[in-house]
Amino acid sequence: MQIKHAALANNLQKHTAPLYILVGQDHYLLDDAFYKISDFIKKKYGCEPARLALDSSEDWSFLYAEATSYSLFSEKNLIQATYDKKTLDAAGKKVLTTYVDEAESDSFIIIKAPSLPLKQLQWLVNHEKVVVVLAYPLSADALKQWIFSALKQNNLQFEREVPELIHQYTQGNMLACAQWVEKLS
C-alpha cells in the first residue's frame, strides 16, 4: 500500500504492517513518520528497536536474520533501518520479497530511504504486508495550514498573519517552521 505522510496516523490505527518503507525528500516528514511508526509499535507491543544501516548485502542478510529471530524480552521485534542508496540492489530485493512473503506478525521493519525513488519500489507497493509512506515537501498553502494547526495544537494565541510570516521567514523549510513553532510554544 502506498500512502502520503498525512494519512499515516489513520493507517496505523487501522492496520500495522510488517514492513514500512519511508521515501521522499522532506527530511522533517521522513523523521516524523519514522518516529510515529516506531512509537506506535513500541507502545502497542512493548518492544525495543534494533537499529541497522543497510550498506551491503551482508547488512540485508543480517536484517532478515533479525526479523525472523525471536526476542527474549518481548513478543515482537522492531527493526529500524536506514538505506541511503538511489537503487535497491538484488540482495535487498531478495530479502524484502522473502520477508513479506513469509512474514509472521512477530517482527516489524521500518526502512527510511530518502534517496530511493518510488519507481524502485513499484513491485512492493501493492503488497498487503507493505506500507510505502511518501514524504514529499508540502505545497506553500499546505505548509501554512500545517503551521496554523501546529500553533493551535500548542495552544498559542496569534494573529492570522503569523503562519504566513513564519512560512516567509523560513523560506518554506518545514524543519525550520517546526522549530519556530516549538520556540514560540
C-alpha positions as CSV (number, residue, x, y, z in Angstrom):
1,M,0.0,0.0,0.0
2,Q,1.2,3.5,-0.8
3,I,0.1,6.4,1.4
4,K,1.1,10.0,1.9
5,H,2.5,11.2,5.2
6,A,-0.7,12.9,6.2
7,A,-2.6,9.5,6.1
8,L,-0.1,7.7,8.3
9,A,-1.8,8.2,11.7
10,N,-5.1,6.8,10.4
11,N,-3.4,3.9,8.7
12,L,-1.6,2.9,11.9
13,Q,-4.9,2.8,13.8
14,K,-6.4,0.5,11.2
15,H,-3.6,-1.8,10.4
16,T,0.0,-2.3,11.5
17,A,2.1,-3.7,8.6
18,P,5.2,-5.9,9.0
19,L,7.1,-3.6,6.6
20,Y,7.2,0.2,6.3
21,I,9.4,1.9,3.7
22,L,9.7,5.7,4.0
23,V,10.7,7.6,0.9
24,G,10.8,11.2,-0.1
25,Q,12.9,14.4,0.1
26,D,11.4,16.1,3.1
27,H,13.6,15.1,6.0
28,Y,11.3,16.5,8.6
29,L,8.4,14.4,7.4
30,L,10.6,11.3,7.0
31,D,11.8,11.6,10.6
32,D,8.3,12.4,11.8
33,A,6.9,9.2,10.0
34,F,9.8,7.2,11.3
35,Y,9.2,8.2,14.9
36,K,5.4,7.9,14.7
37,I,5.6,4.4,13.4
38,S,8.3,3.4,15.9
39,D,6.4,5.0,18.9
40,F,3.1,3.4,17.9
41,I,4.7,-0.1,17.7
42,K,6.8,0.3,20.9
43,K,3.7,1.4,22.9
44,K,1.4,-1.2,21.4
45,Y,3.8,-4.2,21.6
46,G,6.4,-3.1,24.2
47,C,9.4,-3.8,22.1
48,E,12.7,-2.0,21.9
49,P,14.2,-1.3,18.4
50,A,17.3,-2.7,16.8
51,R,19.0,-0.2,14.5
52,L,20.7,-1.0,11.3
53,A,22.3,0.7,8.4
54,L,21.8,-1.2,5.1
55,D,25.0,-0.6,3.2
56,S,25.9,-4.0,1.9
57,S,24.4,-7.4,1.0
58,E,25.6,-8.7,4.4
59,D,23.5,-6.0,6.1
60,W,20.4,-7.2,4.2
61,S,21.1,-10.8,5.4
62,F,21.5,-9.5,9.0
63,L,18.2,-7.6,8.7
64,Y,16.4,-10.8,7.6
65,A,18.1,-12.8,10.4
66,E,17.0,-10.2,13.0
67,A,13.4,-10.1,11.6
68,T,13.0,-13.9,11.7
69,S,14.5,-14.4,15.1
70,Y,12.6,-14.4,18.4
71,S,13.2,-11.8,21.1
72,L,13.9,-12.9,24.6
73,F,12.5,-9.7,26.2
74,S,9.3,-9.0,24.1
75,E,6.9,-10.9,21.9
76,K,7.6,-8.7,18.9
77,N,10.8,-7.4,17.2
78,L,11.1,-3.9,15.9
79,I,13.9,-3.1,13.4
80,Q,14.7,0.4,12.3
81,A,16.9,0.6,9.3
82,T,18.3,3.3,7.0
83,Y,19.1,2.9,3.3
84,D,20.9,5.8,1.6
85,K,21.3,4.5,-2.0
86,K,19.4,5.5,-5.1
87,T,18.7,2.0,-6.3
88,L,17.7,-1.2,-4.5
89,D,20.2,-3.9,-5.0
90,A,19.5,-7.5,-5.7
91,A,20.2,-8.6,-2.2
92,G,17.7,-6.0,-0.8
93,K,15.0,-7.1,-3.3
94,K,15.5,-10.8,-2.4
95,V,15.4,-10.2,1.4
96,L,12.3,-7.9,1.2
97,T,10.5,-10.3,-1.1
98,T,11.2,-13.3,1.1
99,Y,10.3,-11.3,4.3
100,V,6.9,-10.1,3.0
101,D,6.0,-13.5,1.5
102,E,6.9,-15.4,4.7
103,A,6.3,-12.6,7.3
104,E,4.8,-13.6,10.5
105,S,3.4,-10.9,12.8
106,D,6.4,-11.3,15.2
107,S,8.5,-8.6,13.6
108,F,8.2,-5.0,12.2
109,I,10.7,-3.4,9.9
110,I,10.9,0.3,9.2
111,I,13.2,1.4,6.5
112,K,14.0,5.1,6.0
113,A,15.2,5.5,2.4
114,P,15.3,9.2,1.5
115,S,17.3,8.8,-1.8
116,L,15.3,5.8,-3.1
117,P,12.8,6.8,-5.8
118,L,9.3,5.3,-5.7
119,K,9.9,3.6,-9.0
120,Q,12.3,1.3,-7.3
121,L,9.5,0.0,-5.0
122,Q,6.7,-0.4,-7.6
123,W,6.9,-4.2,-7.2
124,L,6.1,-3.8,-3.4
125,V,3.5,-1.1,-3.5
126,N,0.5,-3.4,-3.9
127,H,1.6,-6.0,-1.4
128,E,-0.8,-6.3,1.6
129,K,2.0,-6.5,4.2
130,V,3.9,-3.4,3.0
131,V,3.2,0.3,3.5
132,V,5.2,2.8,1.5
133,V,5.0,6.2,3.1
134,L,5.6,9.2,0.8
135,A,7.2,12.2,2.5
136,Y,7.4,14.9,-0.2
137,P,7.6,18.6,0.6
138,L,4.2,20.3,1.2
139,S,2.9,22.9,-1.1
140,A,3.1,26.5,0.3
141,D,-0.6,26.6,1.2
142,A,-0.5,23.2,2.8
143,L,2.6,24.2,4.8
144,K,0.9,27.4,6.0
145,Q,-2.1,25.3,7.1
146,W,0.3,22.9,8.9
147,I,1.9,25.9,10.7
148,F,-1.6,27.1,11.7
149,S,-2.5,23.7,13.1
150,A,0.7,23.3,14.9
151,L,0.3,26.7,16.6
152,K,-3.3,25.8,17.6
153,Q,-2.1,22.4,19.0
154,N,0.3,24.2,21.2
155,N,-2.5,26.4,22.5
156,L,-0.8,29.6,21.2
157,Q,-2.9,32.7,20.5
158,F,-1.7,34.5,17.4
159,E,-2.7,37.0,14.7
160,R,-3.9,35.5,11.5
161,E,-0.8,36.7,9.6
162,V,1.6,34.7,11.8
163,P,1.6,31.4,9.7
164,E,2.3,33.4,6.6
165,L,5.2,35.3,8.3
166,I,6.7,32.0,9.7
167,H,6.4,30.5,6.2
168,Q,8.0,33.5,4.6
169,Y,10.8,33.8,7.2
170,T,11.7,30.1,7.0
171,Q,11.5,30.2,3.2
172,G,9.2,27.2,3.2
173,N,11.6,24.9,5.1
174,M,9.4,22.6,7.1
175,L,12.0,21.7,9.7
176,A,12.6,25.4,10.3
177,C,8.9,26.0,10.6
178,A,8.6,23.3,13.2
179,Q,11.5,24.7,15.1
180,W,9.8,28.2,15.1
181,V,6.6,26.7,16.4
182,E,8.5,24.9,19.1
183,K,10.4,28.0,20.0
184,L,7.1,30.0,20.3
185,S,5.5,27.5,22.4
